[in-house]
Every structure is written in structure tokens, then in C-alpha cells.
Amino acid sequence: MTQIVNKVREGRPHIVDAIKNGEIAIVINTVGSQAESIADSHSIRAGVLQCKVFTQTTLAGAEALVEGVKSFDHCEVYTLQGLHEGSGENLAE
């Protein structure tokens, strides 16, 4: 699910509140050159580091992330033990 969240400077509740409340799983945060954008970015980076939330800060990284997430429906998960034994137990089934 995606949701639009306030920037820090737009008032509460904002993105850092959502990060600290555990409502955010992944953050894509690109920064403009304006001082306000840089200040917001600093607050967001501090929040994701404190709460251990995955973040991407470049468009190239964000594009790769999106492609990876889209491929989740097409991946199969196996146990290492099953692969080693030759049974290849598929955890996705």
C-alpha cells in the first residue's frame, strides 16, 4: 500500500512520525537543493537510521528497488537444508 504523508515542514503528523510509529516499511528519499529539502532529508535519515527502516536516496536505487519488489511474485523460496539434501523443499508452496 502506498500513502502520501506530510513533509516535516508541512506539520504533524509527518513522515518522521510515521517512521517512528512503525507505519513505514521502505523510504525513497531524494533531496533537492533547497535548504528546506535538505533539513527535511536530515530528519528523515535520522528517523530511518534510528528505527532501522530500509531507505533509498537515489533515483537509480529506487528504480532497482521497485523492479526487485515487482519480482517478488515470481520468486521461489527454498530452504538451504533442502537444497543441500537435494530435496529442494520449496517454502513458497
N, C-alpha and C positions, 0 to 999 in steps of 0.2 A: 504494500500500500504506500502511496506517496501522499504527502500533505504539505501545503505551504505553511511556513512558520515565520513569525516576525523576525526581522533582523534585530540585533541587540539594540541598536539606536531607535528602533520603532516602538520600543516599550514591551513590557511584560504582558503575557508570557512570551518569551522569545526562544530562540534556538538553543541557547546555553541552558535555559531552564528545562527544555525538553530533553537535552542530552543528560543532564543530572538526574532527571526523573526516570531515566531508562526507557524513554519513548522513542529513541533514535537508535537504529542499528548501524547505519552507514551514513557518513557525511561526505559530500562532494563540495569542497570549499575552494573556489578560485578567488583571487584577490585582484581588485582594481588598484589604480594608483592614487585614489583619493584617500586623504587621511582618515575619514570615517570608515572606509572599507578596510583599511589596514588595522584600525582599532578593533573593529568587529572581528576580523580574522584572528587577531591575537586572542580575544576572549574565547572564540570557538576552538582554536587549537588548544588552549589551556583546558577547556572543558573535555575535549575528546581524549586528551592525554590522561587527565585525572580519572575519567570514567572508562578508559580503555575501549573507546569506540573506534572502529575502523574508519579511516579518513583518506580521501584522495585530494590532492591540491593542484593537479594539472588536468587540462582537458584530455590529454593523451591517456593519462592514468584512468580518468573517469570513463572514457570510451572503452578501454580494456576491461574495466570492472563491469560495465554494462554487458559487454559480449560474454564475459565469464558467467554472469548471473543468468543470462539468457540460455546458456548451455546446460544449466543445472537440470533441466527437464530431460536432457539427453544423456546424462551420465549414469554409470552403474557403479555401485559401491561394493567392494569385496573386502573380506577380512584378510589380513596378512597371513594368518594361520591357514586359512583355506587355500590361499594361493600357494603357500609353501607345501601343503599336503597334496596339492593337485586337485582338490575338490572344487576350488573356486567358488565357495559359498557367496552368493550374491545377497547383500544386505538390503537391497532395494526392493526385493520381492516380498 
